[in-house]
Amino acid sequence: MSSPTTTRPRSVAARLALAATLVAGVVLTGPTGAAQAAGPYERGPAPTTSILEASRGPFATASQSVSSLSVTGFGGGVIYYPTSTSEGTFGAVAISPGYTAAWSSISWLGPRIASHGFVVIGIETNSRLDQPDSRGRQLLAALDYLTERSSVRTRIDSSRLAVAGHSMGGGGSLEAASDRPSLQAAVPLAPWNTDKSWSELRVPTLIIGGESDSVAPVATHSVPFYNSIPASAEKAYLELNGASHFFPQTTNTPTARQMVAWLKRFVDDDTRYEQFLCPGPSGSQIEEYRNTCPSA
């Protein structure tokens, strides 16, 4: 894994867009009543708990299959994307399934995330037995395909990319974030990896673990992963009450809510979602939540 040299870069175009917004005098009123400039990447209506917990977000979506024969570096998959382009380009997320699993095992995440204003590629891996380092490389290859060759590439802002994954795919998302520090976010789900230290990570990372995970126990995986990431990178840890290793393989509302909020906050730089990260979720489904609040 390479050592990062940059932290969450923003393109010149992004800075110019933000300047234009400020000049135009577009403001929002935050929870404290203070005027806040609207970010140039805000997509969709003002967020609410009900929007985040619904089975679909505000964007209509479509999907298309990607054959393994048409790509290099990963095993194909499915792309999900918003059908409207009226609000501009979108950030993109590549997601990997776990050890021995196909994308279909966690495919509910594709349309769920895309419906909040992202282009999502759920990948098939080159081999069902691929280890985290290989899955990390495949996630990056999938992002490169999305932004450079796919039929939806014109819908994507290539400076706003993220990775996620389940189990060894979650461990792979950590590998990808380490290897490409220009990513805007990573969301490992019940991550498994033999490497326990991620002190080099600079990508904002949300780790979601299951309290009753016996495959990648949080005490030896999610928690040490989270603890090793420097607070300067922005990080959060959500532990689901009583959840097993396989919680991402069925629709899971707490996972979707935090995952979307994290991606919106750091991929879209949309501070409207800060309210869902700080102080964060609570209730009977949540065993623990930690975060480096407030986000910079």
N, C-alpha and C positions, 0 to 999 in steps of 0.2 A: 504493500500500500504506500502510495507516495505521500509526502508531506505537503500540505496545502500552503499556498503563498498568497492567496487572496481571500477576501471575506465578502460574500454576497454582493458581487459587483452589479452595478446598474449601468445600462447602456447610455450613450449620449442622447439617443432618441428618447429614452425614458426621462432623463433629466429635463430635456426640452419640453416634453409633454407636461411634466409637473409644473414647470415654469409657466407654460401657457395657461394651465388651470388656475394658477395663482393670479396671473394677470387678469384673467377673466372674472376673478372675484367670486368663483364658485365656492361656497362654504357650506358646511354642515354644522349642526349644533350637537355637541357631544353630551354625554350623561351629566357633566358638570355645568353645562350651559355655555361653555367656551366655544368660540368659533373655530372650526377645523377645516383645513383645505381638503376638498375631495381628491382622493388619489386617482391617478390616471388609469389605473387598472381595475377599478371597481366595476364589477359586473353583476347585474341583477338588482333586485330590490333590497331595501334595508333588511338585514337578517333578524329573524326572530327564532325563539326556541321551536315553535311549531313548524317553521320552514325547515329547520335543520333536522327535525325528528320525523318529518313526512317521508313516505317511501320514495318520493321523487322531489327534486328541487324545481326551481322556476323555469328552467330551460327544457324545451323539447329536444330529444336526442335521436340519433340514428346510429347504426353500427355497420361495420363491414369486417369480413374475415380477411386475414393476412396469411397467405400460404407460406409454409416453410421453404418452398421452392423459389420464392420471390425475394427472399431476404438472406442476409449473411450475419452471422454472429449470434443469432437466437432462433428459436424454433417456430416463428410465426405467432399467431394469436388473433385477437379481436380488438378493433379500434371502436371506441364510442366517442361521439362528438356532438356538440350543440348544433342544431340545424340552422339557427339564425346567426348571421354575421353582423347584425345591425349595431352591436355594441363594440365591434372591433375584434382583435385577435384574442386568443385564450392561452393560458398556461397549459402545460402538458404534464402528465404523470404516467410513468411506466410501473407496472405492478407484476410481481412474480409470485407464483404459487410455491408451495412447500415441497419437501422431499417426497418423491414418488407420486406427487399430485399433479393434476392437470389444471389449467386455468378455470375450467368449469367448477372446481371445488370452491372458488371464491368469487365467481363471476358476478354475483349480485353487486359487488363493489363498482363494476364498470359503469353501468347506467346511473347508479346512485350518485357517484362523484361527478360524472359528466353533466348531469342535470343541474349542477350548481355552477356551471360555466368553466369546464375544463375539457381538454381532449385527453382521453385515457386509452392506453394500450395495455391490455392484459396479455401477458406473454405465455407461450408454451416454451419450455426449456429444451435445449438440445438433447438432454437426457433426463429422465425422471430421477436419476441418481446424482445429478449435478450438485456440487458442494457450494457453499456460500460465495467463495471467491469467483467461481464460474458464473453463478447467478448474477453477481454484481456486474460483471463484464457484459452479460447478456442484457441487463436492464439498460446499460449505457448504449449498447448497440441498438436497442429498440428505440431509445430517444433519438439517436442519430438518424435512424430510418424515418421516424415520425417527422422530424424537422427538415430532412433533406430530400427524401424520395417519396414519401407517402402521398396519396391523393388529397389528404387534408392538410398538407404542410402550410398552405397559405392561410389557414385558420389559426396557426400557432405562432406565438411569440417565443422564439428560440432562446431568449435570455431568461425565460421564466419556466424552469423545468424542475421536476421532482421525481422521487422514486419511493416505492413502497413494496412490501412483500410479507408473506406469511412464513413462519418457521425458518427453514433455510433460505427462503426468499426474503424474509425479514433480515436475516444475517447478511444476505446479499445486498440489501438496500444500505446497510451500514458500510459494506465494502465499496459500493458505488459512490456513496457520499464522501468517503475517504479519498477515493481515487479522482473524483471530480468535484472540488470544493466550490465551483461556480454554481452548483445546484442550489435551488432556493429552499428545498425542504426534503426531509426523509421521514417516512412513517413505517417503522418496523412493527409487525404484528406478531406477538408471541415469538420473538426472534431467537434463533439458535445459531451459535457460532462458537468455535473453540477459542477464538481471540476474545478476551474479556476486556481489553483496554482500548478505548477509542479517544485517547487524549488529543489526538491530532485532528479530530473532527471539527469543522467550522460551519457545517451546514445545520440550520435549525432542525432539530430532530424531536419528534414525538414518538415515544415508545409505549405500546399498549400491551400489557401482559395479563395473563389469567391467574388468579390466586391459586387455583387447584391444578395448574399445569404440571404434569408429571413427565412430559417429554423434554421441555425446556423450562425447568423450574425457575420462577422469577428470581429466587435467591442466588442462582448461579448463572443466570443469563440476563434477563431484562434489568434487574436492579444494578448489578455491577456495570452493565453497559451504560446505563443512565448516569451512574455516579462518576464514571471515567470521562464523560464528555464535559469539556469546560463550560462553565456557565456563560461565558462570553459568546458561545455559539448559539445560544437560545435553545432550551430543551424543556421537555415535559415528560412526565411519566404517569400513565393512567393504569391502575390495576383494577380489573373487573372482579367483583365479588363472586367467589365460587366458580369462576369460569375455568374450563379445561383448556388444553392446548388447541383445541379445534373450534374455539369460539368464532373465528372469522369465516368458518365454513357454512354458517347459517346467518341470515340477516340479523345484525346486532346493532340496535339503535345507538347505544352509547359510543360504540366504535365509530359509526358513521358520523355522528354529530361532532365528535372531537376531531376526526380525520378531516372532514370538510372545513371546519373552523380553522384548523392549523394550516391547511393548504391555502385557504382564502387569505389568511393573515400574512403568510410568508411568501407564497408564490405570487399572489395578487397585490401584496403590500396593502391589504384592505383593513385598515384599523377599526372598521365597524365590527369586526369579529373578535377584537380584543376582549370584549365582555364575556365571551365564552371560554376564554383561556385563563383569565385572571378575574376572580379567584378560581374559576374552573368548576367542573361538575361535582355533584354530591348526590346522596340518596342511597337507597338500598342496593342498587346495582353496582355502586362504586366502593371498592375496598380502600383505595388510596389514590390521591392525586398530588403530584408535586410539579412545580414549575418555577422557572427563573423570572417570575413576575417582578416588575412590569417589563414587557418586551421593549427593546430599544426602538 
